[in-house]
Amino acid sequence: MSKLPGWLGQVGAELSRLSERLDERRAETEAADPLLGGTDPVDSGKDEAAHVDQVPAPPTYAPTVAARPDPVAAIPWGMRVAAEAGWRLLVLAGTLWVLMRVISAVQLVVLAFVAALLVTALLQPTVARLRRHGLPRGLATAVTAISGFVIMGLVGWFVVWQVMDNIDTLSDKVTKGIDDLKNWLLDSPFHVTDKQINDIAKNLSDTVGTNTEAITTAGLQGVTVVVEFMTGALLAMFSTLFLLYDGARIWQWVLKLVPAQARPGVAGAGPRAWRTLTAYVRGTVIVALIDAIFIGLGIYFLNVPMAVPLAVFIFLFAFIPLVGAVVSGALAVVVALVTEGVFTALMVLAVVLAVQQIEGHVLQPFILGRAVRVHPLAVVLSVAAGGMIAGIGGAVVAVPLVAVTNTVVGYLRSYGQEESRRHSPPPHGSTALDAAPSPAAASASPPDKGGDEEPSPDAP
């Protein structure tokens, strides 16, 4: 009985070895029999060669089919660049179109706020000067605003008074001028008869009579324009008061609306844009005042009626570059022609051209300087676009908007380049040796004494 466990262990081990041998034989049989899905490793290469030999070769007349390229690679590089730029331009154009629609819907509010900005740029230095003399901010704002509005009101009252005082004289001179023109046409070599002149006058009278409804509608539209003008003036006055009193806090609140990454650049561009706007407004006021004084004196000494209203008209239209000077000068020449004759009109034309030449070549470059220098083509296009979009108000706002935009874009470009240089890795290796100054150049360069170089855009 003691040998029975050992014998049973030997039998179990023999059975395990027999099972392993059977499994090995079964695996070899399955690998060698093709019916069971296996292949003979020795004959596998021969079978593949026989299978390849069984595939017929393509005929010689069959065309060679090239592989199709990637569609992106098939498009020319220039067309891909144009497409990438095109959809971005479409998005930008759509954004600008929506913005213009919004601005046109609230055009009165926008023009009133822009007018308030222009008036604030003119009056803000006075507020700063009064505060330096010890006046509180509220009192300095009140004194400046009230003084400015009173002066503008007095100028408007004086112009209306001059027009009403000289309207009878002007009407008589216009009637006399029309009679002189009629007599000149009768005696001229054009063979104009009295009947033809009367027919022309009768046709004008009939035209006015038949278009009475249109004239009445135009008058009602004029009343609407006056109401809108008064509303815009009140909005501009209130906006000016708040901008003078709380302009710095309003600017800080606007900066909070800007994304954090762009906030430093916008914060630096804002004061520079404001300085440009202030320089433009103050320079334009000085140039317009000089034009109005000298042209007004010339008209006054030539005995042209309503010299003061014409001078004020020249002052106001001087805020529209190029176009305003032409319109105001033409009006003065026409009034002189109708009231005083051809010789006086030619003299007025000479005075207007002389003053405008001095303005264009001496006053504007000297007073405005390089701070608001804009190319004449940009001035013409901006005035035309502003007039088409928003009438006279748009023409007045167009040039300062272009000047401010030019300043902001130039500063942001310089700021971006400075930031890219600041965050770029320092030169190393041969690049560092090339960038380092030579000893001779370092010894030859004079020491920096300060104030001789142009300040960087980041300098205050």
C-alpha positions in Angstrom: 0.0 0.0 0.0 2.9 2.3 0.6 3.9 2.1 -3.1 0.5 3.0 -4.5 0.7 6.8 -4.4 4.1 6.8 -6.2 2.8 4.6 -8.9 -0.3 6.7 -9.4 2.0 9.9 -9.7 4.1 8.2 -12.4 0.9 7.3 -14.3 -0.4 10.9 -14.1 2.9 12.3 -15.4 2.9 9.8 -18.3 -0.7 10.8 -19.2 0.3 14.6 -19.1 3.3 14.0 -21.5 1.0 12.0 -23.8 -1.5 14.8 -23.9 1.1 17.4 -24.8 2.4 15.2 -27.6 -1.1 14.8 -29.0 -1.6 18.6 -29.0 1.7 19.1 -30.8 0.8 16.6 -33.5 -2.7 18.2 -33.9 -1.1 21.7 -34.4 1.4 20.4 -37.0 -1.3 18.6 -38.9 -3.6 21.7 -39.0 -0.6 23.9 -40.2 0.3 21.5 -43.0 -3.2 20.7 -44.3 -4.6 23.5 -46.7 -8.1 22.2 -46.2 -7.9 23.1 -42.6 -6.8 26.7 -43.4 -3.1 26.2 -42.9 -0.1 26.5 -45.3 3.1 24.7 -45.4 5.8 27.1 -44.5 8.1 25.4 -47.1 5.7 25.6 -50.0 4.1 29.0 -49.1 6.6 30.9 -51.3 6.0 28.6 -54.2 2.2 28.9 -53.9 2.4 32.7 -53.9 4.6 32.7 -57.0 2.2 30.4 -58.8 -0.7 32.7 -57.8 1.1 35.7 -59.2 1.9 33.8 -62.4 -1.8 33.0 -62.8 -2.8 36.8 -62.8 -2.8 38.0 -66.5 -0.7 41.1 -67.3 -2.6 44.2 -68.5 -2.6 44.8 -72.3 -0.1 47.1 -73.9 -2.8 49.5 -75.3 -4.4 50.1 -71.8 -3.8 53.8 -70.7 -1.9 54.4 -67.6 -4.1 55.8 -64.8 -2.3 58.3 -62.6 -3.3 58.6 -58.9 -5.6 61.6 -58.2 -3.8 64.4 -56.2 -5.1 65.9 -53.0 -7.8 68.5 -53.8 -6.1 71.1 -51.6 -2.8 70.6 -53.5 -4.7 70.9 -56.8 -5.8 74.5 -56.0 -3.1 77.1 -56.8 -1.5 78.9 -53.9 -2.6 82.3 -54.9 -6.3 81.2 -55.1 -6.1 79.6 -51.7 -4.6 82.9 -50.2 -7.4 84.9 -52.0 -10.1 82.6 -50.6 -8.7 82.8 -47.1 -8.6 86.6 -47.3 -11.9 86.8 -49.1 -14.1 85.2 -46.4 -12.4 87.3 -43.7 -13.1 90.4 -45.8 -16.7 89.3 -46.1 -17.0 89.0 -42.4 -15.4 92.4 -41.9 -17.7 94.0 -44.5 -20.7 92.4 -42.9 -19.7 93.8 -39.5 -19.1 97.2 -40.9 -22.5 97.1 -42.7 -24.3 96.2 -39.4 -22.4 98.9 -37.6 -23.3 101.5 -40.2 -27.0 100.5 -40.0 -26.9 100.9 -36.2 -25.2 104.3 -36.6 -27.7 105.5 -39.2 -30.6 104.4 -36.9 -29.2 106.6 -34.1 -27.5 109.2 -36.3 -28.7 112.2 -34.3 -27.3 110.8 -31.0 -24.0 109.9 -32.7 -23.5 113.3 -34.3 -24.5 115.0 -31.0 -21.9 113.0 -29.1 -19.2 113.6 -31.7 -20.0 117.3 -31.6 -19.7 117.1 -27.8 -16.3 115.5 -28.2 -15.1 118.3 -30.5 -16.4 121.0 -28.1 -14.8 119.2 -25.1 -11.5 119.0 -26.9 -11.7 122.8 -27.4 -12.7 123.6 -23.8 -10.9 121.0 -21.8 -7.5 122.9 -21.7 -9.4 125.8 -20.1 -10.8 123.5 -17.4 -7.3 122.1 -16.7 -5.9 125.6 -16.4 -8.7 126.7 -14.0 -8.1 123.6 -11.8 -4.4 124.4 -11.7 -5.3 127.8 -10.3 -7.2 126.2 -7.4 -10.8 126.0 -8.6 -12.7 122.7 -7.8 -13.5 120.5 -10.7 -17.2 121.2 -10.7 -16.8 125.0 -10.5 -14.1 125.0 -13.3 -16.4 122.9 -15.5 -19.4 125.1 -14.8 -17.4 128.3 -15.5 -15.9 127.0 -18.7 -19.1 125.5 -20.1 -21.3 128.5 -19.3 -18.7 130.9 -20.8 -18.4 128.8 -24.0 -22.2 128.5 -24.4 -22.7 132.2 -23.7 -20.1 133.2 -26.3 -21.6 130.9 -28.9 -25.1 132.2 -28.1 -23.9 135.8 -28.4 -22.3 135.1 -31.8 -25.5 133.5 -33.0 -27.6 136.4 -31.8 -25.2 138.9 -33.4 -25.4 137.1 -36.8 -29.2 137.0 -36.7 -29.3 140.7 -35.8 -27.0 141.6 -38.6 -29.0 139.6 -41.1 -32.3 141.1 -40.0 -30.8 144.6 -40.0 -29.4 144.3 -43.5 -32.1 142.2 -45.1 -33.9 145.2 -46.5 -30.8 146.7 -48.0 -29.8 143.4 -49.5 -33.3 142.9 -51.0 -33.2 146.3 -52.6 -29.7 145.7 -54.0 -30.8 142.3 -55.3 -33.8 143.8 -57.0 -31.6 146.6 -58.5 -29.1 143.9 -59.6 -31.8 142.0 -61.4 -33.0 145.1 -63.1 -29.4 145.9 -64.2 -29.1 142.4 -65.5 -32.3 142.7 -67.4 -31.2 146.0 -69.0 -27.8 144.5 -69.8 -29.5 141.5 -71.6 -31.7 143.9 -73.6 -28.7 145.9 -74.8 -26.4 142.9 -75.2 -25.4 141.4 -78.5 -27.5 138.2 -77.7 -30.6 139.9 -79.1 -32.8 139.1 -76.0 -36.2 140.9 -76.2 -38.3 142.2 -73.4 -41.0 139.6 -74.2 -38.5 136.7 -73.7 -37.5 138.0 -70.3 -41.1 138.4 -69.3 -41.8 134.9 -70.5 -39.0 133.6 -68.4 -40.3 135.4 -65.3 -43.9 134.1 -66.0 -42.5 130.5 -66.3 -40.7 130.9 -63.0 -43.9 132.2 -61.4 -46.0 129.4 -62.8 -43.4 126.8 -61.7 -43.6 128.2 -58.1 -47.4 128.1 -58.2 -47.7 124.5 -59.5 -45.1 123.3 -57.0 -46.7 124.9 -54.0 -47.3 121.6 -52.3 -43.7 120.5 -52.8 -42.5 123.8 -51.4 -44.8 123.4 -48.4 -43.5 119.9 -47.8 -40.0 121.1 -48.0 -40.9 123.8 -45.5 -42.3 121.2 -43.1 -39.1 119.2 -43.6 -37.2 122.3 -42.8 -39.1 122.6 -39.5 -38.4 119.0 -38.7 -34.7 119.6 -39.4 -34.8 122.6 -37.0 -36.4 120.5 -34.3 -33.8 117.8 -34.8 -31.0 120.4 -34.7 -32.3 121.8 -31.4 -32.5 118.3 -29.9 -29.0 117.5 -31.1 -27.7 120.7 -29.6 -29.2 119.9 -26.2 -27.7 116.4 -26.3 -24.4 117.9 -27.2 -24.6 120.4 -24.4 -25.3 117.8 -21.7 -22.7 115.4 -23.2 -20.1 118.2 -23.1 -20.8 119.0 -19.4 -20.4 115.3 -18.4 -17.2 114.9 -20.5 -15.6 118.0 -19.1 -16.5 117.0 -15.5 -16.0 113.2 -15.5 -14.0 112.5 -18.7 -11.3 110.5 -16.9 -13.7 108.2 -15.2 -15.6 107.6 -18.4 -12.4 106.7 -20.1 -11.5 104.3 -17.3 -14.9 102.6 -17.6 -14.4 102.3 -21.4 -11.1 100.6 -20.8 -12.8 97.9 -18.7 -14.8 96.9 -21.8 -11.6 96.1 -23.7 -10.2 92.6 -23.4 -7.3 92.3 -20.9 -4.7 91.4 -23.5 -5.4 94.5 -25.6 -6.0 96.9 -22.7 -2.4 98.2 -22.3 -2.2 99.1 -26.0 -5.6 100.8 -26.0 -4.8 102.6 -22.7 -1.6 104.0 -24.4 -3.4 104.9 -27.7 -6.3 106.8 -25.9 -4.3 109.8 -24.6 -2.4 110.1 -27.9 -5.7 110.1 -29.9 -7.1 112.8 -27.5 -4.0 115.0 -28.0 -4.4 114.6 -31.8 -8.1 115.6 -31.6 -7.4 118.5 -29.3 -4.6 119.8 -31.6 -6.9 119.5 -34.7 -9.8 121.3 -33.1 -7.8 124.1 -31.6 -5.7 124.5 -34.8 -8.9 124.5 -37.0 -10.6 127.1 -34.8 -7.5 129.4 -35.0 -7.3 129.0 -38.8 -11.0 129.5 -39.3 -10.9 132.6 -37.1 -8.1 134.1 -39.1 -9.9 133.3 -42.4 -13.1 134.9 -41.1 -11.4 138.0 -39.9 -9.3 138.8 -43.0 -12.0 137.9 -45.5 -14.6 139.7 -43.5 -12.4 142.8 -43.3 -11.9 142.7 -47.1 -15.7 142.3 -47.7 -16.3 145.2 -45.3 -13.9 147.6 -46.9 -15.4 146.7 -50.3 -18.8 147.8 -49.0 -20.4 144.4 -49.5 -23.6 144.2 -47.4 -23.8 141.7 -44.5 -20.0 141.5 -44.1 -20.3 140.1 -40.5 -22.8 137.3 -41.3 -20.6 136.3 -44.3 -17.6 136.2 -42.0 -19.4 134.0 -39.5 -20.5 131.8 -42.4 -16.8 131.5 -43.6 -15.8 130.7 -40.0 -18.3 127.8 -39.7 -17.6 126.3 -43.1 -13.9 126.4 -42.5 -14.4 123.2 -40.3 -15.2 121.4 -43.6 -11.8 121.0 -45.2 -11.4 122.0 -48.9 -15.2 122.0 -49.6 -16.1 124.6 -46.9 -13.6 127.2 -48.1 -14.9 126.9 -51.7 -18.6 127.2 -50.8 -18.1 130.1 -48.4 -15.9 132.0 -50.8 -18.3 131.4 -53.7 -21.2 132.7 -51.6 -19.2 135.9 -50.7 -18.4 136.4 -54.4 -22.1 135.9 -55.5 -23.3 138.4 -52.9 -20.7 140.9 -54.1 -21.7 140.3 -57.7 -25.4 140.8 -57.1 -25.1 143.8 -54.9 -22.0 145.7 -56.0 -21.2 144.6 -59.6 -18.6 142.7 -61.4 -15.5 144.7 -60.3 -16.3 144.3 -56.6 -17.0 140.6 -57.1 -13.6 140.2 -58.7 -11.9 142.0 -55.8 -13.7 139.8 -53.3 -12.6 136.7 -55.3 -9.0 138.0 -55.1 -9.2 138.5 -51.4 -10.7 135.0 -50.8 -8.0 133.3 -53.0 -5.2 135.2 -51.3 -6.4 134.3 -47.8 -7.0 130.7 -48.7 -3.5 130.4 -50.2 -1.9 131.8 -47.1 -4.1 129.4 -45.1 -3.1 126.3 -47.1 0.7 127.0 -47.3 1.4 128.9 -44.1 -1.3 128.7 -41.4 -2.2 125.0 -41.5 1.4 123.6 -41.6 2.5 126.0 -38.9 -0.5 125.7 -36.6 -1.7 122.1 -37.1 1.8 120.8 -37.6 2.7 117.1 -38.0 0.3 115.9 -35.2 -2.7 115.8 -37.6 -1.1 115.7 -41.0 -3.3 113.8 -43.4 -2.8 113.3 -47.1 -4.9 115.5 -49.3 -6.4 112.5 -51.1 -7.5 111.0 -47.7 -9.0 114.4 -46.9 -11.0 114.6 -50.1 -12.2 110.9 -49.9 -13.1 111.2 -46.2 -15.0 114.4 -46.7 -16.9 113.0 -49.7 -17.7 109.7 -47.8 -18.8 111.6 -44.6 -21.0 113.9 -46.6 -22.7 111.0 -48.4 -23.3 109.1 -45.2 -24.3 111.9 -42.8 -24.5 115.1 -44.7 -22.8 118.3 -43.4 -22.2 116.7 -40.0 -20.5 113.7 -41.5 -18.3 116.0 -43.6 -17.3 118.0 -40.5 -16.5 114.8 -38.5 -14.7 112.9 -41.3 -11.3 114.5 -41.2 -10.7 114.5 -37.4 -11.9 110.9 -37.4 -9.3 110.0 -40.0 -6.6 111.9 -38.1 -7.4 110.1 -34.9 -7.5 106.7 -36.6 -4.1 107.4 -38.2 -2.7 108.2 -34.8 -4.2 105.1 -33.1 -3.1 102.7 -35.8 0.4 104.1 -35.9 0.8 103.8 -32.1 -0.7 100.2 -32.0 1.7 99.1 -34.7 4.7 100.5 -32.8 3.3 99.0 -29.6 2.9 95.6 -31.2 6.4 95.6 -32.6 7.8 96.6 -29.2 5.9 93.9 -27.5 7.1 91.3 -30.0 10.7 92.4 -29.5 10.3 92.3 -25.7 8.9 88.7 -25.7 11.3 87.3 -28.3 14.2 85.2 -27.1 17.6 87.0 -26.7 20.2 86.4 -29.4 22.7 83.6 -28.7 25.7 82.1 -30.4 26.9 83.8 -33.6 23.8 85.9 -33.7 24.7 87.4 -30.3 28.2 88.2 -31.5 26.7 89.9 -34.6 24.3 91.9 -32.5 26.9 93.1 -30.0 28.5 96.4 -30.8 32.2 96.4 -31.6 34.6 98.1 -29.1 35.5 100.8 -31.7 31.8 101.7 -32.3 31.2 101.7 -28.5 34.1 104.0 -27.9 33.1 106.3 -30.8 29.4 106.6 -29.8 28.8 109.6 -27.5 27.2 109.1 -24.1 23.4 109.5 -23.9 22.6 112.9 -22.3 18.9 112.5 -22.5 16.4 114.5 -24.4 18.2 114.2 -27.8 16.4 111.1 -29.0 12.7 110.8 -30.0 10.7 109.3 -27.1 9.3 105.8 -27.6 5.6 105.3 -28.0 5.5 104.0 -24.4 7.0 107.2 -23.0 4.5 109.5 -21.2 
